[in-house]
Structures are given as C-alpha cells and as structure tokens.
C-alpha cells in the first residue's frame, strides 16, 4: 500500500527537541526522485509549509523555524527526518510530510510544546 507515515511526535517542554520521521512506502525510485516537504497545522489555523528537502539535499525553511529545524533524508530507507530544536509553544500542531512527486500525504503526528 502506497503511504507516508510520520512518527516521533509527542509532548515536549519549551526549549526541548524532537526528531520526526517520515517513511514512504513507495518504490526507491519514486522516493529518490521526489522532493519532500513538511507542513504543520496549529490549532485553529491553516496548514502551512515550513520546510523542504530536494532530491539533491537542498533544504529550505520558513523564517519561523530557520536555525532551529533541520532536515535530512536517507534514500536507502525511504525516510526523511526533521530535527527540531529549541522548540517553542508556537511550534505546537500536527506535523505532516508530503512526497511531492505524487502529492502523497501522511496522516500527521502531533507535536505539543508546553510546560
């Protein structure tokens, strides 16, 4: 079954870190040849893109997370990782990844930053 599965979310205190994973159940060729991006949806707000990684490992980040978040990908595992450091309460939300080539979305993982 073709799907994306995010994992690694949870409850963390402000200033803490989390590492999210996004694993794609697609062929290696499709994963390798696709840019990947991350979205998040805060309570009561629209889903917004905040980070991406290209097939050549070029990364881009929204201003709100630049310098705190990083992305890597492991094509041998069909997986993208989102390292989130210095988390803030405003980072709370459901985090989704997307495999851009075929517009495949995961179901999301909840991240809550609270003391």
N, C-alpha and C positions, 0 to 999 in steps of 0.2 A: 504494500500500500504506500503510495506517494504521500509523504507528510513531513512536516517540520515539528520538532519537539523541543521546546525551551525548558530549561531546568536551572536550578541554582538560586531561585528567588527565596525570599524569607524576610524575617524581621531583623533589623539591624539598628544599632544606635547611631545618632549623628556622629560623623567622623569615621565611621566604620567602613568596611569593604565587603563586597560581594563579587563573585565571579559567576556570570551566567554562561550557559552553554546553549547552543542551538545546533541540533543534529538533524541532518537531512536524509531521509530515506528515498534517495534518488540515485541514479547511476553516477559513478565517479565523474564521468564526462560532463554531465549536466552541472554538477556541483562545481567542478573545477572551472567551468566556463561561465559562471554566473557571479555577478556582483551580489553582495549580501548587505542588507541594511537592517537597522534596528529602529523600532518605533516604541513609543510609550504613550500610555493614556492615563493621565491623572484623573482622580475623581471629579466628575462634573465637567471635564474638558475633552476636547477633541484629541484623537490620536495624532501624534506628531513624530516625524522622523528626526532623529538626533545623531545618528552615526551610520557610517557605511564603510565597507571594505571592498575594493575592487578585485578583479581576478589577478592583478599584478601587485596586490597587497597595499595599494594606496588607500589611506584612510582619511575620512573627513568627519568632522564633529561640529555640532551646533555649539554656539558660544557658551551656553549654559553648562555644558559638560566638558568643554575643551580643557585639557590639562589635568582632568580628574579621571576620565574614562579612556580606555584603550581597547582596541580590537585586534585579534589575531585570528588566523584561520589555519586549519590543519586539513588539507585536501585528502590526506590518506585516511582520515576518519570522517570525512564529510561533515565537519563540525566547525562552527565559528564560536569564538569565545569573546565575551565582553567583560573586561575587568573594570570594576567600578570602585574608585577610592574616594575618600573624604566625602562620603555620602551625606546629603542634606535632606531635611524633611520634604523639600520641594521635589526631590527625586522619587517620591512615592508614586506608585502607579503600577499598571500592568505593562509588562515589557514583552514586545513581540519581535520576532525576526521575520525577515522576508527573503525568499530566494527570488531575485528579481527576474531572472531569465524566463521563468514560467509563472511569475506572480503567485508564488506559493507562500502561504502564511502559516505560522504556528498558532496555537491556541493561547499562548501567552503564559507568563509566570509573574506572580505578584511579588512586588518589592515594596516593603514598608520601612520607612526610616523614621524612627520615633524613640524617644527616651522613656 
